[in-house]
């Protein structure tokens, strides 16, 4: 079955990761008509499975990429203002490799990072010795570990909030719609999509933005006359989830001869261990091997006063991240910088392709992309870069004050749900809990930590279509779910997904309050 969209869009975006979501939000805020598609779930690839570490001082000392980190520092300051519930600072204990010595030049770079890039505002990142609690789990403290502050951002939620912002300004989001092909026709693009049910859809747009991440080259090949001089290589990252084995909210970074290994708190009772395993051109990362898992366990047992084995692994997976490289020799330790390629052979229908990029520079990338379109489309006034994302309008300001006020308004809410709702949805948690008088108003418990109220909220507002969307992409509650829980949740979704109240534009409560405001 073939469906045709009659109106011509201003912008069509391929890819529902952070690059596509941020660009959709920026285009929509500038008054453009926008549609975004993704062949799977939005935010369903590397955005929902990364280590969430925003590159900072440690990355800078390793790479010394001044232009890139200048963008990252600005992005960090904006994220802290726009999405304080998704942003947190964390102490990283850096464990040097045996025999590794810090050169004097590293102190110069650190001073430069603090006093130039940070504008003198980042004194908390200064290198310092680890305290007793931070060194307690380590087998040896020679050479001496040191501590620096890094930032972490929940990039899966960042994707969703950018898409919600875009939708509020009339952007249409089409998950589970595969981009098939596109060609120019009389100054506009004729685009072919295929929906999950097999329907073929034709859309017309004045511009296309290829923000398909690791598949940017594949999508480029499906667009007629879209030759580009740019390319990406793919950084393969291995992730292992294990039970948390130390006290405290800090993280560790183990320096090895083959690159660093990061160990960060993951939810309340787990750790996420990550390392880069190499650079390739294969879009699919492949399953992690038993040897890769064994190497991680061996490394942890070597550095920490614990004994883990293969049975300690809760989950293990790999992802690919796009890395743009000017010289075709991307480094496994390189930063995820980006390049924008403009193709407009007829002078009327531009194609902008985003090669590389990550959540660390998503806002700058989106602004540059829209500026490219400015010579072809009429843009409204520039959007407010300080305006909060949908969950970031915390009243009272500041996450700590906000969570206290939510607690006082809903005193019956258990502490683990209070933290989960406020960290996940920010100001929107007030809408989620509106009119609830006690825990019974949350409905049946579908999985540990998940009640019908939250599941319905996600179905109605966040493009959810299956249990995995909720358990591993919108939240991380899959860590606590057994097979019976997943089956129960999927049955509930199947029953409610196509009900009238599950429409994304439907407002769940009849009398919602302004996001985040408490009365």
C-alpha positions, 0 to 999 in steps of 0.5 A, a space after each residue: 500500500 502506497 501513501 502520499 503526503 500532500 504538503 511539502 515539508 521544509 525539512 526531512 530528517 533521517 535518524 532519531 539519535 541525538 544528532 537528529 533529535 537536536 536538529 529537529 528541535 532547532 529547526 522546529 524552534 526556527 519556524 520550519 515544518 519538520 518530519 523525522 524518521 528512524 527505522 527503529 525506536 528513537 534514541 534506540 542505538 548508541 544514544 541509549 547504551 553509552 557510558 554517558 560520560 561528557 568529555 572533560 578534563 581527562 579527555 582533554 589531557 589525552 587529546 588536546 583538541 582545543 576547538 572540540 573541547 571549546 564546544 564541549 565546555 559551552 555545551 556542558 554549561 548549557 546542559 546544566 541550565 537546560 536539563 539539570 535533572 539529566 546532568 550530574 558531576 561525578 568524581 573520577 578516580 584515575 588509576 595510572 598504569 604501572 610505570 606511567 608518569 605524568 609529564 610536566 606538560 600535562 599540568 600546563 594543559 590542565 591549567 589551560 583547560 581550567 583557566 581558558 576553556 573553563 573561564 576560571 570557573 572549573 577549579 573543582 576539576 583540579 587534579 588531587 589525591 584520592 581519599 581513603 574511601 576512593 582508594 579502599 577497593 583498590 589492590 594497590 595505590 602505586 602509582 598513586 591514583 588521582 581524582 578529577 571531576 567529570 560530567 555525566 549526562 543521560 543521553 537517552 533521555 536527552 534524545 527524548 526531551 529534544 524530540 518532545 520539544 520538537 513535537 511541541 513546535 509541530 514536528 512529526 516523529 515517525 519511529 519504525 519508518 525505514 528510509 528507502 530512497 530520495 531524489 530531487 524533483 523540480 526543486 524539492 525532494 521526493 522521499 520514499 519510506 517504508 513503515 513497519 506494517 509494510 506500507 510505502 509512504 511518499 513525502 516531499 520536502 525542500 531539504 533533507 538532513 542525513 543524521 543517521 549516525 553510524 549508517 550515514 554512509 548507507 543512507 547517503 548511498 540511497 540518495 540519488 546524486 549525493 556524492 560526498 567527500 566525507 566519511 566516518 569510521 566506527 568506534 566499537 565500544 564494549 559494555 559490561 554491567 556488573 554488581 556495584 562492588 564499592 561504596 560511594 558515588 564516584 567512578 574509576 578510570 583504569 589506564 591500560 596500554 590499550 586504552 582506558 577502562 571506565 567503571 561508573 555507577 549504573 542505577 543504584 546497585 550496578 556498575 557499567 564497565 566500558 572500553 573501546 575495542 577498536 575502529 572498523 567500518 562495519 555498521 553492526 558491532 557484533 556480539 561481545 566474545 567470551 574472551 572480551 568479557 573474560 578480559 574485563 573481569 580479569 582487569 577488574 580482579 587485578 585492580 580491585 580487591 574483589 573476585 568476580 567471574 563470568 557469572 557476575 556479568 548481568 549484561 554485556 553488549 557492544 555499540 558502534 559510535 561514528 568518528 569523523 576523521 580527516 585523514 581516513 585514519 580514525 583513532 580509537 582514542 579520538 574524540 567524536 567530532 563531526 563534519 557537516 557536508 552540504 550538497 545542493 546541485 540544483 541550488 534549491 534543494 539542499 542535503 546536509 549530511 552529519 558525519 560523526 558527532 555525539 551528545 557532547 556537541 549536539 547543540 552546536 552541531 544543530 545550530 550550524 546545520 540550521 544556519 546552513 539551511 538559512 540561505 535556502 529557507 526563511 528562518 524565524 528569529 534565533 531560538 533561546 539557547 538558555 530555554 529549558 528542555 521539557 523536563 528542565 524547567 524546575 520550579 523551584 530552581 535547582 534539582 535538589 530543591 525541586 526533589 524536596 518540593 516533590 517529596 513534600 507534595 507527594 509524601 507517600 511516594 517511596 524514595 526510590 520512585 521519587 528519585 527515579 521520577 525526578 531524575 528521569 522526567 524532571 519537571 514532567 514528573 509533576 504531570 506524571 503524578 498529578 492527582 495521585 493521592 497515594 501509591 494505589 493511584 499509580 496502578 498495578 505494578 508491572 515490573 519492579 519500579 514500574 507501575 501502570 501510571 508511568 507506563 501509560 505516561 510513556 505510551 502517550 508521550 514518548 513513542 513507546 511500542 514494546 517492553 524493551 523501549 520502556 525497560 532499556 531506552 526510556 528507563 533502565 528498569 530492565 536491570 530489575 525485571 525477570 522474564 515474567 515481568 517483561 512478558 507481563 509488561 508486553 501484554 499490558 502494552 499490547 492491550 493499551 497501545 492502540 487505545 484512543 488514550 495512547 495517542 502521543 498528542 493526547 494529554 493524560 490528565 484533564 487538568 495538567 499543571 504547568 511543567 514543574 510548578 508546585 502549588 
